Amino acid sequence: MNERYDPYADTYYDAGYEDQTGRYAEQTGRYAEPAGGYADQAGGYGRPGSMPADRGGSGPHFYDPNATPRGRGRLPDIDDEDLDEEPSPWRRRATMIAIGGGAAALIGGGAYAVTQFFGKGAHPDADPVAADAPVDTTGPAYVDQNQSLMNGEAGLGIRKNTPTTGSSFGTPNDAAKAAVVKANTVLPKKDPVRHLASRLTYGPNNKVISDINKLGINGWIDKQMKPETIALTRGEQKADTELVTYAMSYDQLKAQRDDLDKKGIHADDQNVRYAIAKQIFSDRQLFEMMVDFFNDYFHVAAFHDGNELVRASFDRDVIRKHAMGNYVDMFVAGNKHPALLRYLDQQESTKDQINENLARENLELYTVGAFNGYNETDVRQAAMLQTGRSIRDNQYVYRPEQHYVGPVKIMGFAHPNGDAAGGEAVQEAYFRYIALHPNTARYMAQNLATRFVSDVPPKTLVDAMAKTYVDKKSNIPAVLMTMLSRTEFWESVGQKVRRPGEYLTATYRALEVGADAPATFTSSNTNVSPMVQGLGDIMRKLEEFGHAPMELPTPNGYADVYVAWTSAGTMVNQWNDAYTAITGGRRQFTWAKPETLIANPPATAGAYLDALTKKLINVTLDNDRKTAILHIVSPTMTASTPVDATFNGGIAAVVRAIFATPHHHLR
């Protein structure tokens, strides 16, 4: 076995497994190598940041295995906190692993994969975890990355635990009432409010639960579908004001670039911080989830040479503008944006030297999906048709003198394309045709259902969503409403695991972290606000996780299934970062001391723990897990043990253990 040492997990692992699904392979100064195996399986690019030569161009190049890793120091040990009657270090680590993985399964039927996620590397002397499950090789050589990752034994296990059929109802609330959760899960099976809040937000907190109870399921969903009716929070207002480059036009950024550079302020960097701020602080949670979804689905890397001054505009004017509108409009707008054109080398494609990158990804990733009704001739024809689209001074421009003239036929779209002057109109007609294609409808539905319902979503649900996509001309709210009005959504309790960035964001939201710095905070950096500094710290942590918003170098976007993120190192890193959050380690934000999370806390350990879990993760734990958490504080502590507000000195460890439970890892 090819074993390598993982300092993040303080254990050894099979390198072949970690290269497939781990998050701690080599990193550049900004990019983790995100699951090199899934890039090979599903992205079609091999190592992130590269494209095969036969793609017609070099594509984006970021990967540098010799670069100094950014932000990768030795993590604080899981055992670092100071407690009275300190238990042995190994016992605490074993207890934390047991809390996370002691249930029969994280996603009920997926016991094989769950063992990998919560048990791998639990003890230096433990038996090594088996290599990846075999992948079904009977299908196409290339499929959608999520489907590819779920073709093995892990996917089979989850399929056994996922609803296979369902029914449609007039409203989401009616569907929720009719749903019967049959899957094995540690989560409550009949708590539709918690389920809704977990799936349609970055993490439920007291306000979200209260709002759903107040407005009702239908009312809350209706309001989330109209994000413009939801007031900006204090955190959002600060982000809009203090992330100074986000709203700037290209001309403004160009004029101020030298001055901004001297201050260490960069527009592409602030774009990532802006996304983080919105995910944590916004009350427009469904909208922010859709923004993130489309930044994966219609992906343009956050950091790409030449796009420093225009990538935020792609987020603002393409993704955010259309995230709750019609996808066809987003797709057309994206194909006129310099960030996408440069990212996929379209400005280099002329009638005499054709580059296929954008034409290929428009089919393979952004519309119908890989090998879904097109062939290499279609790709070539699309690339010929798209010639003439280019960039001048970081602005989109159509160059008729560089447009190929002649008949084209692409997946049923046919046009004489008889003159260069009319080429731009023909291109847009093709974009609209392909964005509204039935295969695009199914691919979009599959991806949305994978994000919000299950890693292996039921075919009946995908079919219903795809039909709505076609009928409603790619209207995203209509497709989402179809999903929410079917029982498959409500019966999928416990079927989604938070990806690393979602785990961090959910933790911050559960703790109700404030966007303002405390009065005692001081900084030597006067060029950016405390909040912007804090967002930078979070960004670097997400880069360690390999899951910072928009930062994947390759066009396929982050994988949406949990087997792409399974790593003991990631899990322990998440727990340690949760401890940073609990103890106010990022001093640029306002934190509640853990002993103040519950006003007038109960005087016994069991009741206090129940109050904490109800507030932080909206559940009451089973007795075995309660006992395991209490034993982190003291091996003799029981539910009836008297405790003070500090949980007899162990409050921070208790809260972190709560965040280590499957209940918090699951969406």
Buried (B, 14 or more C-beta within 10 A) or exposed (E): EEEBEBEBBBBBBBBBBBBBBBBBBBBBEBBBBBBBBBBBBBBBBBBBBBBEEEBBBEBBEBBBEEBEBBBBEEBBEBBEBEBEEEBEEEEBBBBBBBBBBBBEBBBBBBBBBBBBBBBBBBEEEBEBBEEBBEBBEEEEEBBBBBBBBBBBBBBBBBBBBBBEEBBBBEBBBBBBEBBEBEBBBBBBBEBBBBBBBBBBBBBBBBEBBEBBEEBBBBEBBBBBBEBEEBEBBEBBEBBBEBBBBBEBEBEEBEEBBEEBEEEEBBBBBBBBBBBBBBBBBBBBBBBBBBBBBBBBBBBBBBBBEBBBBBBBBBBBBBBBEBBBEBBBBBBBBBBBBBBBBBBBBBBBBBBEEBBBBBBBBBBBBBBBBBBBBBEEEBBBBBBBBBBBBBBEEBEBBBBEEBBBBEEBBBBEBEBEBEEBEBBBEBBEBBBBBBBBBEBBBBBBBBBBBBBBBBBBBBEBBBEBBBBBBBEBBBBBBBBBBBBBBBBBBBBBBBBBBBBBBBBBBBBBBBBBBBBBBEEEBEEEEEEBBBBBBBBBBBBBBBBBBBBBBBBBBBBBBBBBBBBBBBBBBBBBBBBBBBBBBBBBBBBBBBBEEBBEBBEEBBEBBBBBBBBBBBBBBBBEBEEEBBBBBBBBBBEEBEBEBEBEBBBBBBBBBBBBBBBBBBBBBBB
